[in-house]
Amino acid sequence: MKIVTRLLLALLLVGFISCRDTKAEEEEAQKAVEQIEAVEKEAEEISEKIDQEAGELEEALEELDSI
């Protein structure tokens, strides 16, 4: 009976450790995803700003052409 009890405790300990490792990996993955999303958002904002400035430059060129 002692062997069975020790075996069950060992299995429980291994299961607990493996679950804890999984949670740490999930937290790391979540942080990486958040960083990627932040970079994507910044890239989108920069792209929109470039498009806006390009439109303003085109309008300025059209005005110069009309003079």
Backbone bond lengths (Angstrom), bond angles and torsions (degrees), N, CA, C in turn:
res aa  C-N    CA-C-N  psi(-1)  N-CA   C-N-CA  omega(-1)  CA-C   N-CA-C  phi
1 M - - - 1.453 - - 1.531 110.71 -
2 K 1.342 116.85 -35.04 1.448 119.77 179.17 1.527 111.11 -63.76
3 I 1.310 115.86 -36.80 1.466 119.94 -179.13 1.529 109.93 -66.05
4 V 1.321 117.08 -42.03 1.460 121.42 179.94 1.527 109.95 -64.55
5 T 1.318 116.94 -42.08 1.462 121.05 179.60 1.522 110.79 -63.70
6 R 1.327 115.88 -45.01 1.468 119.24 179.13 1.524 111.08 -64.62
7 L 1.318 116.82 -39.25 1.461 120.84 178.96 1.529 110.77 -63.82
8 L 1.325 117.60 -43.04 1.459 121.28 178.91 1.533 110.99 -65.24
9 L 1.324 116.81 -40.72 1.465 119.88 177.64 1.530 110.88 -64.52
10 A 1.319 117.19 -40.14 1.466 120.77 178.50 1.524 110.42 -64.14
11 L 1.322 116.89 -43.05 1.466 120.39 178.38 1.520 111.11 -64.29
12 L 1.308 116.99 -39.27 1.456 121.46 178.28 1.534 110.62 -63.75
13 L 1.322 116.01 -42.85 1.463 120.77 178.68 1.528 110.95 -63.46
14 V 1.311 117.59 -45.08 1.465 121.29 178.97 1.525 110.03 -62.22
15 G 1.306 117.56 -42.35 1.467 121.13 178.61 1.513 111.92 -63.15
16 F 1.310 117.17 -41.33 1.466 121.40 179.17 1.522 110.63 -64.21
17 I 1.328 117.11 -44.34 1.466 121.19 -179.38 1.522 110.64 -64.22
18 S 1.316 117.29 -41.84 1.465 119.49 -178.71 1.524 111.13 -67.20
19 C 1.311 118.39 -35.89 1.466 121.01 177.65 1.523 110.35 -67.20
20 R 1.307 116.78 -39.38 1.460 120.38 179.89 1.528 110.43 -64.87
21 D 1.322 117.71 -40.21 1.460 121.34 177.80 1.527 110.80 -63.49
22 T 1.300 116.76 -38.89 1.456 121.02 -179.87 1.524 110.29 -64.32
23 K 1.314 117.25 -40.62 1.460 120.78 179.79 1.523 110.71 -64.52
24 A 1.312 117.60 -40.08 1.461 120.86 178.70 1.525 110.61 -64.67
25 E 1.320 117.02 -41.21 1.465 120.95 177.88 1.530 110.73 -64.79
26 E 1.321 116.73 -39.74 1.459 120.08 178.62 1.523 111.03 -64.20
27 E 1.326 117.19 -38.87 1.461 120.80 178.37 1.527 110.62 -65.23
28 E 1.322 117.26 -41.10 1.461 120.93 177.45 1.525 110.93 -63.25
29 A 1.314 115.64 -43.53 1.457 120.16 179.58 1.527 110.66 -62.91
30 Q 1.329 116.68 -40.66 1.468 120.84 179.37 1.524 110.72 -63.77
31 K 1.330 117.34 -40.94 1.461 120.78 178.07 1.528 110.68 -63.12
32 A 1.330 116.33 -41.30 1.461 120.27 179.32 1.525 110.51 -64.25
33 V 1.326 116.98 -41.41 1.465 121.29 179.26 1.533 110.03 -63.20
34 E 1.330 116.77 -41.94 1.465 120.37 179.33 1.530 110.97 -63.37
35 Q 1.322 117.24 -39.68 1.465 120.49 178.22 1.523 110.66 -65.08
36 I 1.320 116.77 -42.22 1.468 121.05 178.97 1.517 110.17 -63.18
37 E 1.313 117.34 -43.63 1.465 120.73 179.37 1.526 111.06 -63.16
38 A 1.326 117.34 -37.76 1.463 120.59 178.26 1.525 110.51 -64.74
39 V 1.317 117.21 -41.63 1.463 121.11 178.78 1.524 110.21 -65.88
40 E 1.325 117.26 -42.40 1.469 120.82 178.54 1.525 110.83 -61.63
41 K 1.328 117.24 -41.79 1.461 121.28 179.88 1.524 110.10 -63.75
42 E 1.327 116.51 -43.62 1.463 120.40 179.62 1.526 110.88 -64.69
43 A 1.328 117.04 -40.66 1.464 120.66 178.64 1.529 110.65 -63.77
44 E 1.320 116.82 -39.02 1.463 120.92 178.59 1.528 110.82 -64.96
45 E 1.336 116.45 -42.01 1.463 120.15 178.85 1.526 110.82 -63.89
46 I 1.311 117.07 -41.37 1.465 121.07 178.92 1.522 110.18 -64.32
47 S 1.323 116.79 -42.16 1.458 121.27 179.38 1.531 110.90 -61.72
48 E 1.330 116.78 -43.40 1.461 120.49 178.76 1.526 110.90 -63.95
49 K 1.329 117.05 -40.09 1.460 120.97 179.20 1.530 110.58 -64.92
50 I 1.334 116.74 -40.60 1.462 120.41 178.42 1.521 110.41 -64.10
51 D 1.332 117.18 -42.99 1.472 120.76 178.19 1.529 110.79 -61.23
52 Q 1.322 116.56 -41.63 1.462 120.65 179.89 1.534 110.37 -64.08
53 E 1.330 116.60 -45.97 1.455 119.83 -179.34 1.530 111.33 -67.27
54 A 1.322 117.49 -33.78 1.460 120.56 177.11 1.527 110.35 -64.39
55 G 1.326 116.32 -40.63 1.465 120.24 177.24 1.519 111.47 -63.28
56 E 1.328 116.58 -41.15 1.464 120.14 178.10 1.521 111.21 -64.41
57 L 1.319 116.89 -39.11 1.468 120.25 178.26 1.527 111.62 -66.46
58 E 1.318 116.36 -39.04 1.472 119.63 177.56 1.527 110.53 -63.03
59 E 1.330 117.39 -41.54 1.466 120.65 178.28 1.532 110.44 -63.26
60 A 1.339 116.08 -41.45 1.462 119.58 179.67 1.536 110.39 -65.06
61 L 1.317 117.56 -39.38 1.474 120.50 178.00 1.522 111.51 -65.75
62 E 1.334 116.83 -39.15 1.462 120.29 178.57 1.531 109.99 -64.00
63 E 1.329 116.34 -39.35 1.466 119.54 177.88 1.524 110.93 -64.31
64 L 1.327 116.25 -40.72 1.468 119.45 178.31 1.525 111.52 -66.91
65 D 1.321 117.28 -35.89 1.468 120.65 178.33 1.516 111.17 -67.02
66 S 1.321 116.95 -32.58 1.459 120.18 -176.50 1.544 111.22 -77.57
67 I 1.311 118.01 -13.54 1.465 120.38 -178.83 1.485 110.58 -79.11
